[in-house]
């Protein structure tokens, strides 16, 4: 008995050592649990990235990889030139727009001056018409002088009328030119965004493949096994976390799926497609950061986490007034409400997880309000999902065919199905395919 007591105590201590951590995890509240999961997921993703760097190929595969790397390098070089070219084009278009606006302003002044001159001429003609015969006889040496003066005024009036018409036509032409230049500038900005995403993806793939070339087959097998095990755990965590930009409390994938299924009943848009669009928009949103609008006249603002001033947070002529109306209806402070920051080109101002710009949100605000029975909030997950699905449905996504969904995703991003932006649509459909498999797995598991 004397020798058994220490053994029992020792066993009891061992049991506590293994059990107590589990009790602590069970005691975690949902926020603490999510933070712990996110931290673990971050560590796992870092491990996966390291494994991917260390995975090798056989000698036969290395030759293939070398060819792929060469192609990727050339592709990146081409994208660098295209990005440089697009930035120059945007800068040039900006100068042209500024010059055109200046010409419009000068033309408006000319119209104002011509109208003033015409008013004076018409006043003179009127005064001459009001003179009596006696006044005419006494005021002019010859009667013909009076009629000569009156005729000269009539000719001058006609010429000025003709000049005014020409100036007005010029102003109208300049305004049309400004609209065309602005549209061309927006298209170029969209193309630049696609090019940057393509470059990031190509550079990442190239870097991974360069690491593969340096490793041995034995290391490949070892790291492949470790990577698969780590990815399995990461997949389990990702199934529980679905992060969206502009949302203080991120939903789990299951919660996001429930919202998407609810939205499908209303719009007919497939949940996997909607979640894929939300993921793609959030990825773009994360790249640009978060900002506050501060000057509604110029669209200037500040970076939320740094406080530094930044231009082009929101386009004044297109989005500021809708944004002020949206925030007023929701009781939000417009100057302390997060919107997306601009990239190195174009404007920011996108709101919430669906990344709607204010002017586009206004097109769907009333539709969402009619369905939910309260003011629509672009920062609310359910409202954002519903508005995004309504938008996608308007452009054919409810047909649930690959082509229809691809076209709807393209229009969601750029307003067109221009194939120069096809990288976005292809990426969305790839993510949607992955989500569809995840959804089937969840449904099979009950």
C-alpha positions in Angstrom: 0.0 0.0 0.0 2.8 2.4 0.8 4.2 2.1 -2.7 0.8 2.3 -4.6 -0.2 5.7 -3.2 2.5 7.6 -5.1 1.6 5.8 -8.3 -2.0 6.8 -8.0 -1.1 10.3 -7.3 1.3 10.3 -10.3 -1.5 8.9 -12.5 -3.9 11.5 -11.2 -1.5 14.3 -12.0 -1.0 12.9 -15.5 -4.7 12.8 -16.1 -5.2 16.4 -14.9 -2.3 17.5 -17.2 -4.2 16.1 -20.2 -7.7 16.9 -19.2 -7.4 20.5 -17.8 -6.5 22.1 -21.2 -9.7 20.5 -22.7 -11.7 22.0 -19.9 -10.2 25.4 -20.6 -11.1 25.2 -24.3 -14.6 24.1 -23.4 -14.9 27.2 -21.2 -13.9 29.6 -24.1 -16.6 31.9 -25.3 -17.3 32.0 -29.1 -15.1 35.1 -29.8 -12.1 33.6 -27.9 -12.6 30.3 -29.7 -12.7 32.0 -33.1 -9.5 34.0 -32.3 -7.8 30.8 -31.3 -8.9 29.1 -34.5 -7.7 32.0 -36.6 -4.3 32.0 -34.9 -4.0 28.2 -35.4 -5.1 28.6 -39.0 -2.5 31.3 -39.6 0.2 29.0 -38.2 -1.0 26.1 -40.3 -1.0 28.2 -43.4 2.5 29.3 -42.7 3.5 25.7 -42.3 1.8 24.8 -45.6 3.6 27.6 -47.4 6.9 26.3 -46.0 6.1 22.8 -47.1 5.1 24.0 -50.6 8.5 25.7 -50.9 10.2 22.4 -49.9 8.3 20.0 -52.1 10.4 18.7 -55.0 9.9 16.9 -58.2 11.7 14.0 -60.0 14.3 14.8 -62.7 11.7 14.4 -65.5 9.3 16.7 -63.7 12.1 19.3 -63.2 12.4 19.8 -67.0 8.7 20.5 -67.3 8.9 22.9 -64.4 11.8 24.8 -66.0 9.7 25.3 -69.1 6.8 26.4 -67.0 9.0 28.9 -65.0 10.4 30.3 -68.3 6.8 30.9 -69.6 5.7 32.4 -66.3 8.7 34.8 -66.3 7.8 36.0 -69.8 4.2 36.3 -68.8 5.2 38.5 -65.7 7.5 40.6 -67.9 4.6 41.2 -70.3 2.2 42.0 -67.5 4.8 44.5 -66.0 4.9 46.3 -69.4 1.1 46.2 -69.6 0.7 47.6 -66.1 3.2 50.4 -66.9 1.4 51.1 -70.1 -2.0 51.2 -68.4 -0.7 53.6 -65.7 0.6 55.9 -68.4 -2.7 55.7 -70.3 -4.6 56.5 -67.1 -2.3 59.5 -66.4 -2.7 60.7 -70.0 -6.5 60.4 -69.9 -6.5 62.3 -66.6 -4.6 65.2 -68.3 -7.0 65.1 -71.3 -10.0 65.2 -69.0 -8.6 68.1 -67.1 -7.8 70.0 -70.4 -11.3 69.3 -71.6 -12.9 70.5 -68.4 -10.8 73.7 -68.7 -12.0 74.2 -72.3 -15.6 73.7 -71.2 -15.2 76.3 -68.5 -13.7 78.8 -71.0 -16.5 78.1 -73.5 -19.1 78.7 -70.8 -17.5 82.1 -70.1 -17.6 82.9 -73.9 -21.3 82.0 -74.0 -22.0 84.2 -71.0 -20.1 87.1 -72.7 -21.9 86.6 -76.0 -25.3 86.6 -74.2 -24.4 89.9 -72.6 -23.4 91.5 -75.9 -26.6 90.2 -77.5 -28.6 91.8 -74.8 -26.9 95.2 -75.3 -27.5 95.0 -79.1 -31.2 94.0 -78.7 -31.6 96.9 -76.2 -30.1 99.3 -78.8 -32.4 98.0 -81.5 -35.4 98.3 -79.2 -34.5 101.9 -78.3 -34.0 102.8 -82.0 -37.4 101.3 -82.8 -39.1 103.5 -80.1 -37.8 106.8 -81.6 -40.5 109.1 -83.1 -40.1 110.6 -86.6 -39.3 114.0 -85.1 -36.5 112.5 -83.0 -35.1 110.7 -86.0 -35.1 114.0 -88.1 -33.4 116.0 -85.4 -30.9 113.3 -84.3 -29.5 112.4 -87.7 -28.2 114.6 -90.5 -29.7 112.3 -93.1 -32.7 110.0 -92.7 -30.7 107.3 -94.4 -28.1 107.5 -91.5 -30.8 106.3 -89.1 -31.7 103.3 -91.3 -28.0 102.5 -91.8 -27.4 102.4 -88.1 -30.5 100.2 -87.6 -29.3 97.8 -90.3 -25.8 97.6 -88.8 -27.3 96.6 -85.5 -29.5 94.0 -87.1 -26.4 92.5 -88.9 -24.4 92.6 -85.7 -27.2 90.8 -83.9 -27.4 88.1 -86.5 -23.6 87.5 -86.4 -23.7 87.3 -82.6 -26.5 84.8 -82.7 -24.5 82.7 -85.2 -21.4 82.9 -82.9 -23.4 81.9 -79.9 -24.8 78.9 -81.7 -21.3 77.8 -82.7 -20.0 78.2 -79.1 -22.9 76.2 -77.7 -22.2 73.4 -80.2 -18.5 73.5 -79.2 -19.4 73.2 -75.5 -21.8 70.2 -76.2 -19.0 68.5 -78.2 -16.5 69.0 -75.4 -18.9 67.6 -72.8 -19.4 64.5 -75.0 -15.6 64.2 -75.3 -15.2 64.4 -71.5 -17.8 61.6 -71.0 -16.0 59.4 -73.5 -12.6 60.1 -71.9 -14.0 59.3 -68.5 -15.4 56.0 -69.7 -12.1 55.1 -71.4 -10.3 55.9 -68.1 -12.6 53.7 -66.0 -12.1 50.8 -68.5 -8.4 51.2 -68.3 -8.5 51.2 -64.5 -10.5 47.9 -64.5 -8.0 46.4 -66.9 -5.1 47.4 -64.6 -6.8 45.8 -61.6 -7.1 42.5 -63.6 -3.4 42.7 -64.7 -2.2 43.2 -61.1 -4.2 40.2 -59.9 -2.8 38.1 -62.7 0.7 39.2 -61.9 0.3 38.2 -58.2 -1.0 34.8 -59.1 1.7 34.1 -61.8 4.5 35.3 -59.5 3.3 33.1 -56.6 3.2 30.1 -58.9 6.7 30.8 -60.3 8.2 31.1 -56.9 6.7 27.8 -55.8 8.0 26.0 -58.9 11.5 27.5 -58.5 11.6 25.9 -55.0 10.4 22.6 -56.4 13.5 22.4 -58.7 15.9 22.5 -55.7 14.6 19.6 -53.8 15.2 15.8 -53.9 12.6 13.1 -54.4 13.0 11.9 -50.9 12.3 15.4 -49.5 9.4 15.7 -51.8 7.7 12.5 -50.4 8.4 13.6 -46.8 7.1 17.2 -47.2 4.2 16.1 -49.3 3.0 13.8 -46.5 3.5 16.6 -43.9 1.8 19.1 -46.1 -1.3 16.9 -46.6 -1.7 16.4 -42.9 -1.4 20.1 -42.2 -3.8 21.0 -45.1 -6.3 18.5 -43.6 -6.4 20.4 -40.3 -6.4 23.8 -42.1 -9.4 22.6 -44.2 -11.3 21.7 -41.0 -10.7 25.2 -39.6 -11.6 27.0 -42.9 -14.9 25.2 -42.9 -15.6 27.1 -39.6 -14.3 30.5 -40.6 -15.5 32.6 -43.5 -13.9 36.0 -43.4 -15.5 39.0 -45.1 -14.2 42.5 -45.4 -16.1 45.3 -43.6 -17.8 42.8 -41.2 -16.8 43.2 -37.5 -17.7 39.6 -36.6 -16.9 37.1 -39.4 -19.5 34.3 -39.8 -18.5 30.6 -40.0 -18.7 29.0 -43.4 -21.9 27.2 -42.2 -23.5 30.5 -41.2 -22.5 32.1 -44.5 -23.9 29.1 -46.4 -27.2 29.4 -44.5 -27.5 33.0 -45.6 -26.7 32.1 -49.2 -29.4 29.4 -49.2 -31.9 31.8 -47.8 -31.0 34.3 -50.6 -31.2 31.5 -53.2 -34.9 31.0 -52.4 -35.5 34.7 -53.2 -33.2 35.2 -56.2 -32.4 31.7 -57.6 -28.6 32.4 -57.4 -26.6 29.3 -56.5 -25.0 29.6 -53.0 -21.6 28.5 -54.2 -21.5 31.2 -56.8 -22.6 33.9 -54.4 -20.0 32.8 -51.8 -17.3 32.8 -54.5 -18.2 36.4 -55.6 -18.1 37.5 -51.9 -14.7 35.8 -51.4 -13.3 37.4 -54.6 -14.6 40.9 -53.6 -13.2 40.5 -50.1 -9.8 39.6 -51.5 -9.8 42.7 -53.5 -11.0 44.7 -50.6 -8.2 43.4 -48.3 -5.7 44.5 -50.9 -6.9 48.1 -50.8 -7.3 48.4 -47.0 -9.9 50.5 -45.2 -10.5 54.3 -45.2 -12.8 57.1 -43.9 -14.2 59.8 -46.2 -13.4 63.3 -44.7 -13.9 65.8 -47.5 -17.1 65.4 -49.5 -16.2 68.1 -52.0 -12.9 66.5 -53.1 -13.4 62.9 -52.1 -10.3 63.0 -49.8 -10.1 60.9 -46.6 -7.7 59.2 -44.2 -6.4 55.6 -43.8 -8.3 54.2 -40.7 -5.4 52.4 -39.0 -2.8 55.1 -39.8 -4.7 58.3 -39.8 -2.7 59.6 -42.8 -4.4 61.6 -45.5 -5.2 60.0 -48.8 -6.8 61.3 -52.0 -9.6 59.7 -54.1 -11.3 57.8 -51.3 -14.7 58.5 -53.0 -15.6 60.0 -56.3 -17.5 63.3 -55.5 -19.6 63.5 -58.7 -20.8 59.9 -58.6 -20.7 58.5 -55.0 -20.5 61.1 -52.3 -24.2 62.2 -52.3 -25.5 58.6 -52.4 -23.1 57.7 -49.6 -24.4 60.6 -47.5 -28.0 59.5 -48.1 -27.2 55.9 -47.2 -25.4 56.7 -44.0 -28.1 59.2 -43.0 -30.9 56.6 -43.5 -28.9 54.1 -41.3 -28.0 56.7 -38.6 -24.3 56.3 -39.3 -21.6 59.0 -39.1 -20.5 59.3 -42.8 -17.1 60.5 -41.8 -16.4 57.6 -39.4 -17.8 54.7 -41.6 -15.4 52.4 -43.2 -15.1 52.2 -47.0 -12.4 50.8 -49.2 -9.3 52.8 -50.0 -8.2 53.5 -53.6 -5.4 51.5 -55.1 -2.7 53.3 -57.1 -5.3 54.3 -59.6 -9.1 55.1 -59.7 -11.3 55.7 -56.7 -12.2 53.8 -53.5 -15.5 54.1 -51.6 -16.7 50.5 -51.8 -18.9 49.4 -48.9 -19.2 46.2 -46.9 -18.6 42.6 -47.8 -20.1 42.9 -51.2 -18.0 45.9 -52.1 -20.8 48.0 -53.5 -20.0 51.5 -54.5 -22.7 53.9 -53.2 -24.2 54.8 -56.6 -24.7 51.1 -57.4 -26.1 50.3 -54.0 -28.8 52.9 -54.5 -30.0 50.8 -57.5 -30.7 47.9 -55.1 -31.4 49.6 -51.8 -35.2 49.8 -52.3 -35.4 46.3 -53.7 -33.7 44.9 -50.6 -35.8 47.1 -48.3 -39.0 45.8 -49.9 -38.0 42.2 -49.1 -36.6 42.6 -45.6 -39.1 45.4 -44.5 -36.4 47.8 -43.1 -33.7 50.1 -44.5 -31.0 48.1 -46.4 -27.5 48.2 -44.8 -24.5 47.4 -47.1 -22.4 46.6 -44.0 -24.9 43.9 -42.9 -24.0 40.5 -44.1 -27.6 39.4 -45.0 -28.4 42.6 -46.7 -25.1 42.6 -48.7 -25.6 39.0 -49.7 -29.1 39.7 -50.9 -28.2 42.8 -52.9 -25.3 41.0 -54.5 -27.5 38.1 -55.5 -30.2 40.4 -56.9 -27.5 42.1 -59.0 -26.2 38.7 -60.2 -29.8 37.5 -60.9 -30.5 40.6 -63.0 -27.7 39.5 -65.3 -28.7 35.9 -65.7 -27.0 34.1 -62.7 -30.3 32.4 -61.7 -30.0 30.2 -64.8 -27.3 28.4 -62.9 -25.3 27.4 -66.1 -21.5 28.0 -66.3 -21.8 30.6 -69.1 -24.6 32.5 -67.4 -22.9 32.6 -64.0 -19.5 33.5 -65.6 -21.1 36.4 -67.5 -23.0 37.6 -64.4 -19.7 37.6 -62.3 -18.0 39.6 -65.0 -20.7 42.2 -65.1 -20.6 42.4 -61.3 -16.9 43.3 -61.5 -16.6 45.5 -64.6 -20.1 46.1 -65.9 -19.3 44.2 -69.1 -18.4 40.8 -70.4 -15.3 42.1 -72.1 -12.9 39.1 -72.3 -9.9 41.3 -71.2 -11.4 41.0 -67.7 -12.0 37.2 -68.0 -9.4 36.5 -65.3 -12.0 37.7 -62.7 -14.8 35.5 -64.0 -12.5 32.4 -64.4 -11.3 32.9 -60.8 -14.9 33.2 -59.4 -16.0 30.1 -61.2 -12.9 28.2 -59.9 -13.7 29.2 -56.3 -17.4 28.4 -56.8 -16.4 24.9 -57.9 -14.4 24.4 -54.8 -17.2 25.7 -52.6 -19.7 23.4 -54.4 -17.7 20.4 -53.3 -17.5 21.8 -49.7 -21.2 22.2 -49.7 -21.8 18.7 -50.9 -19.5 17.4 -48.2 -21.4 19.3 -45.5 -24.7 18.1 -46.8 -23.5 14.5 -46.9 -22.4 14.8 -43.3 -25.8 16.0 -42.2 
